[in-house]
Amino acid sequence: MTLPLTRAAGCPFDPPAELAELREQQPLRPMRYPDGHVGWLATGHAVTRAIAADPRFSSRYELLRLPVPGGPSGPLPPAQIGDLTGIDAPEHTRYRRLLAGKFTVRRMRLLTERVEQITADHLDAMERQGPVVDLVQAFAHPVPALMICELLGVPQSDRAGFQEHAAMLSSPDAGLEEQMAALTALTECVGELVPAKRAHPTDDLLSDLTTTDLTDDELAGIGGFLLAAGLDTTANMLGLGTFALLSHPEQAAALRADPGLADQAVEELLRYLSIAHTGIRAALEDVELDGQLIKAGDTVTVSVSAANRDPLKFPDPDTLDLQRKATGHLAFGHGAHQCLGQQLARVEMRVAFPALFRRFPTLRLAVPPEDVPLRDAMNIHGVHQLPVTWDKE
């Protein structure tokens, strides 16, 4: 078999149906890659989790082959400085240890206060602009963009420029070259902040990191990486998550009635939507797994969306149920490369979803569901726009 597979018409939240069939038949199976390389596809929860946790599988870009057409006809270029996704230990371990200690309980508490204010400000603006607005442009994108600026300590005067470059990363009109140029611009913007943070540190992540042994280039690269990774995923979770809740009004009503449901609602939405839907690894040595022999050099693609719908882990997995305790989902990955910013993403969603549905109890789509433009670019499933409306009181 080969990728990509197509989502069924009218099923914007479900993985391609073939993935469920493949998972049932053989959770780890051979797959031909576009360059002719025969690697593997993992669709079961247990085997996907095992691969993510096993250091015998590498994340280094230069060892990986893309599972879909349109990329290089062979291994990828090496990771840029500061890109934690495409490197292994010991380099990855060094970066991760430096960063992990900076996501403190105190910092998350302060950021919670800021996300509450930023969320309220954008809901106020929506109310003034509405009742018909594009939720992505008015809410889902700017809230996480500003929160990443808060985390890094981007000055207010620079935030409009940061948001402009960040918006290009997920623009439906931007090609790959434009998106990569936007990422480069974000990294350069962070780099321009580093000397001032070294000279006059403030209470933010970038200032904290200047006290470590990271070079200026590493600080700029890590900052650009955090901006891109933290923005695109959370923005699409807010957009696609709202679309899912509007398509399941009984679930939206439950969240509106009980804001205390927010924590487990966020985990269930993460599981159900699995917006970062695939991961790629390369075997560094021969590995026996799930009755198969993966040879050294083989590329393995893991389908996070299929793993998070595995009935062996989650009963009735294709149902969105905010009462479900969806612990153990793999939306943030697993093992050494598990998402560093997951706690900030959770804070943003735990605040944003209940606040949105409380502010606009009659919130609904302003277009038929089939007219909502979906995106699957850069391994992120989401929506480009989400036109919504509500009844004015």
C-alpha positions in Angstrom: 0.0 0.0 0.0 1.0 3.7 -0.3 0.0 7.0 1.1 -1.7 9.4 1.1 -5.2 8.1 1.8 -8.3 10.3 1.4 -10.7 11.2 4.1 -14.3 10.2 3.3 -16.6 13.0 2.0 -18.7 14.3 4.9 -16.3 13.0 7.5 -14.0 15.9 8.3 -13.0 14.5 11.7 -12.3 10.9 10.9 -9.1 9.4 9.6 -9.3 7.7 6.2 -11.4 4.5 6.6 -8.6 2.4 5.1 -6.5 3.0 8.2 -9.0 1.3 10.4 -9.1 -1.7 8.1 -5.3 -1.8 8.0 -5.1 -1.6 11.8 -7.5 -4.5 12.2 -5.7 -6.7 9.7 -2.1 -5.9 10.7 -1.2 -3.0 13.0 2.4 -2.9 11.7 2.7 -3.7 8.0 5.1 -3.0 5.0 4.5 0.1 2.9 6.1 1.3 -0.3 7.3 4.9 -0.1 7.2 7.3 -3.1 11.0 6.9 -3.8 10.6 3.1 -4.0 11.9 2.4 -0.5 9.8 -0.3 1.3 9.4 0.7 4.9 6.6 0.3 7.4 3.2 1.8 8.5 2.1 1.5 12.2 -1.6 2.0 12.9 -2.2 0.3 16.3 -1.9 2.2 19.5 0.4 -0.3 21.3 2.9 -0.5 18.4 2.9 3.2 17.7 3.6 3.9 21.4 6.4 1.3 21.4 8.1 2.9 18.4 7.9 6.4 19.9 9.5 5.2 23.1 12.3 3.1 21.5 15.7 4.8 21.1 16.5 2.3 18.3 14.2 4.4 16.1 15.7 7.8 15.0 14.0 11.1 14.3 16.9 12.5 12.4 15.6 14.1 9.2 18.5 12.9 7.1 17.6 9.3 7.8 13.9 9.7 6.9 11.9 9.3 3.8 8.6 11.1 3.4 5.6 8.7 3.1 3.7 11.0 0.6 4.7 12.3 -2.9 5.9 15.8 -3.5 9.0 15.8 -1.2 12.7 14.9 -1.8 13.3 11.7 -3.7 15.3 10.3 -0.8 16.2 11.2 2.8 15.4 14.7 4.0 17.9 17.5 4.6 19.3 17.7 8.2 17.4 19.7 10.8 18.1 23.4 11.2 19.7 24.6 14.4 17.2 24.5 17.3 14.7 22.2 15.6 14.1 19.5 18.2 11.9 17.4 16.0 14.6 16.2 13.7 17.4 15.3 16.0 18.3 12.5 18.5 20.3 12.2 21.7 22.7 13.5 22.9 21.9 16.8 21.1 18.2 16.5 21.6 18.7 15.5 25.3 20.7 18.7 25.9 18.1 21.0 24.4 15.2 19.2 26.0 16.8 19.3 29.5 17.4 23.0 29.2 13.9 23.7 28.0 11.9 21.3 30.3 13.1 23.1 33.4 11.7 26.4 32.1 8.1 25.2 31.8 7.5 25.7 35.6 4.3 25.6 37.5 4.7 29.3 38.3 5.1 30.2 34.6 2.1 28.2 33.6 0.0 29.9 36.4 1.1 33.4 35.1 0.4 32.3 31.5 -3.1 31.0 32.5 -3.9 34.5 33.7 -2.7 36.0 30.4 -4.6 33.5 28.3 -7.8 34.3 30.2 -7.3 38.0 29.4 -6.3 37.5 25.8 -9.2 35.1 25.2 -11.7 37.6 26.7 -10.2 40.4 24.6 -10.7 38.4 21.4 -14.2 37.3 22.3 -15.0 41.0 22.9 -13.7 41.9 19.5 -15.7 39.0 17.9 -18.8 40.3 19.6 -18.2 43.8 18.2 -17.4 42.4 14.7 -20.1 39.8 14.5 -22.4 38.0 14.3 -20.7 36.5 11.3 -17.0 36.1 11.7 -14.2 33.7 10.6 -13.3 32.1 13.9 -9.9 31.1 12.6 -8.9 34.7 11.8 -10.7 36.3 14.8 -9.9 33.8 17.6 -8.2 30.4 16.9 -5.1 31.9 15.3 -4.4 35.1 17.2 -4.9 33.7 20.7 -2.1 31.1 20.5 0.1 33.4 18.5 -0.1 36.0 21.3 0.5 33.4 23.9 3.7 32.2 22.3 4.8 35.8 22.2 4.0 36.0 25.9 6.0 32.9 26.6 9.1 34.1 24.7 8.8 37.7 25.9 8.3 39.3 22.5 7.8 43.1 23.0 4.4 44.5 22.3 5.9 46.6 19.5 7.1 43.6 17.6 4.1 41.3 18.0 2.2 42.5 14.8 5.2 41.5 12.7 5.5 38.1 14.5 1.8 37.5 13.9 2.1 38.4 10.2 4.9 35.9 9.7 3.1 33.3 11.8 -0.1 33.7 9.8 1.8 32.8 6.6 2.7 29.4 8.0 -1.0 28.3 7.8 -2.2 30.4 5.0 -4.1 28.5 2.3 -2.6 30.7 -0.3 1.0 30.2 0.7 3.2 27.7 -1.0 5.9 25.7 0.7 8.6 28.3 -0.3 6.6 31.1 1.3 5.9 29.1 4.4 9.6 28.3 4.8 10.5 31.9 4.2 8.0 32.8 7.0 9.7 30.3 9.4 13.1 31.8 8.5 11.7 35.3 9.2 10.3 34.2 12.6 13.7 32.7 13.5 15.5 35.9 12.5 13.0 38.0 14.5 13.8 35.9 17.6 17.5 36.3 16.9 17.1 40.0 16.9 15.7 39.9 20.4 18.5 37.8 21.9 21.1 40.6 22.5 18.5 42.7 24.4 17.4 39.7 26.5 21.0 39.0 27.4 21.6 42.6 28.4 18.3 43.3 30.1 16.5 40.0 31.0 12.8 40.0 31.8 10.5 37.3 33.2 10.1 35.2 30.1 11.4 32.0 28.6 13.9 33.6 26.1 15.5 35.6 28.9 15.8 32.5 31.0 17.5 30.6 28.2 20.1 33.3 27.7 21.5 32.2 31.1 22.3 28.8 29.7 25.2 27.8 27.5 23.1 28.1 24.3 24.6 30.2 21.5 22.7 33.0 19.9 22.1 30.9 16.8 20.7 28.1 19.0 18.5 30.6 20.9 17.1 32.0 17.7 16.5 28.5 16.3 14.8 27.2 19.4 12.6 30.3 19.5 11.6 29.9 15.9 10.9 26.3 16.5 8.7 27.0 19.5 6.8 29.7 17.6 6.0 27.5 14.7 5.3 24.3 16.6 3.2 26.0 19.3 1.2 28.1 17.1 0.1 25.9 14.2 -1.0 23.0 16.3 -3.0 24.9 18.9 -4.6 27.2 16.3 -5.8 24.2 14.3 -7.0 22.5 17.5 -9.1 25.5 18.4 -10.5 25.8 14.9 -11.1 22.1 14.2 -12.2 21.5 17.8 -14.8 24.2 17.6 -16.0 22.7 14.3 -16.3 19.3 15.9 -18.2 20.7 18.9 -20.6 22.6 16.6 -21.1 19.3 14.7 -21.9 17.5 18.0 -24.2 20.0 19.7 -24.9 17.7 22.6 -21.2 17.7 23.5 -21.0 21.5 23.2 -24.1 21.8 25.4 -22.4 19.5 28.0 -19.3 21.7 28.0 -21.3 24.9 28.2 -23.3 23.5 31.2 -20.3 22.3 33.1 -17.0 24.3 32.6 -15.4 21.8 35.0 -15.6 19.4 32.1 -12.9 21.4 30.3 -9.9 19.3 31.3 -11.2 16.0 30.1 -13.0 17.6 27.1 -9.6 18.9 25.8 -8.1 15.4 26.2 -10.9 13.8 24.3 -10.8 16.4 21.5 -7.0 15.9 21.2 -7.6 12.1 20.9 -10.5 12.4 18.5 -9.0 14.9 16.1 -5.3 14.0 16.3 -4.4 17.0 14.2 -0.7 16.1 13.9 -1.7 12.9 12.2 1.6 11.1 11.4 5.1 10.7 12.6 8.2 9.3 11.0 11.2 7.3 12.4 14.1 5.3 10.9 15.4 2.1 12.4 19.0 2.4 13.6 19.4 -1.3 13.8 17.3 -4.4 13.2 14.3 -4.4 15.5 11.8 -7.2 16.1 8.4 -5.7 16.8 4.8 -7.0 16.7 6.0 -10.2 15.0 7.8 -8.2 12.2 11.5 -7.7 11.5 12.2 -4.0 10.8 15.6 -3.8 9.2 18.2 -1.1 10.0 17.6 1.8 7.7 13.9 1.2 7.2 11.6 4.2 7.6 8.6 3.7 9.8 5.5 6.0 9.5 3.2 6.0 12.6 -0.4 7.0 12.1 -1.3 8.9 15.3 -4.8 9.4 14.0 -5.3 5.6 13.6 -3.6 4.8 16.9 -5.9 7.2 18.8 -8.9 5.5 17.2 -7.7 2.0 18.2 -10.7 0.2 19.9 -8.2 -2.0 21.9 -7.3 1.2 23.7 -10.4 3.4 23.5 -13.8 1.7 23.4 -16.2 3.1 20.7 -13.3 5.2 19.4 -15.1 6.9 16.6 -17.5 8.6 19.0 -16.7 12.1 20.4 -17.5 11.8 24.1 -16.4 14.5 26.4 -17.2 12.3 29.4 -14.5 9.9 28.3 -11.3 9.7 30.2 -9.0 9.7 27.2 -5.7 9.2 29.1 -3.0 7.6 27.1 -3.7 9.3 23.8 -0.8 10.0 21.6 -1.7 13.5 20.2 1.4 15.0 21.9 3.5 12.1 20.9 5.3 9.8 23.4 8.8 9.2 24.7 11.8 11.5 24.2 10.1 13.6 21.5 6.8 14.2 23.4 5.7 17.8 22.9 7.5 20.2 25.2 4.8 22.8 25.0 1.8 20.5 25.7 1.0 22.1 29.1 0.7 25.5 27.5 -1.4 24.1 24.7 -3.7 22.5 27.3 -4.0 25.8 29.3 -5.0 27.6 26.1 -7.7 25.1 25.1 -9.0 24.6 28.7 -9.6 28.4 28.8 -10.7 29.0 25.2 -13.3 26.4 24.5 -15.5 26.9 27.6 -15.2 30.7 27.3 -16.2 30.7 23.6 -19.3 28.6 24.2 -20.3 30.5 27.3 -20.0 33.8 25.5 -21.9 32.7 22.4 -24.5 30.1 23.6 -26.1 30.1 20.1 -22.8 29.7 18.2 -23.2 27.8 15.0 -21.8 27.4 11.5 -22.6 30.2 9.1 -22.0 27.9 6.1 -23.0 24.2 5.4 -20.4 21.8 7.0 -19.3 20.6 3.6 -18.2 24.2 2.7 -15.8 24.5 5.6 -12.3 24.5 3.9 -10.1 21.8 5.4 -6.3 21.7 5.5 -3.9 18.8 5.6 -0.7 20.6 4.8 2.6 20.1 6.7 1.2 17.1 8.5 -1.5 19.2 10.3 -5.2 18.5 9.9 -7.4 21.6 10.5 -9.5 24.2 8.9 -8.4 27.2 6.9 -11.5 29.2 7.8 -14.5 28.6 10.1 -17.4 31.0 9.4 -19.6 31.2 12.5 -22.6 33.1 13.5 -24.8 33.5 16.6 -28.0 35.2 17.8 -27.6 38.7 19.1 -29.4 39.3 22.4 
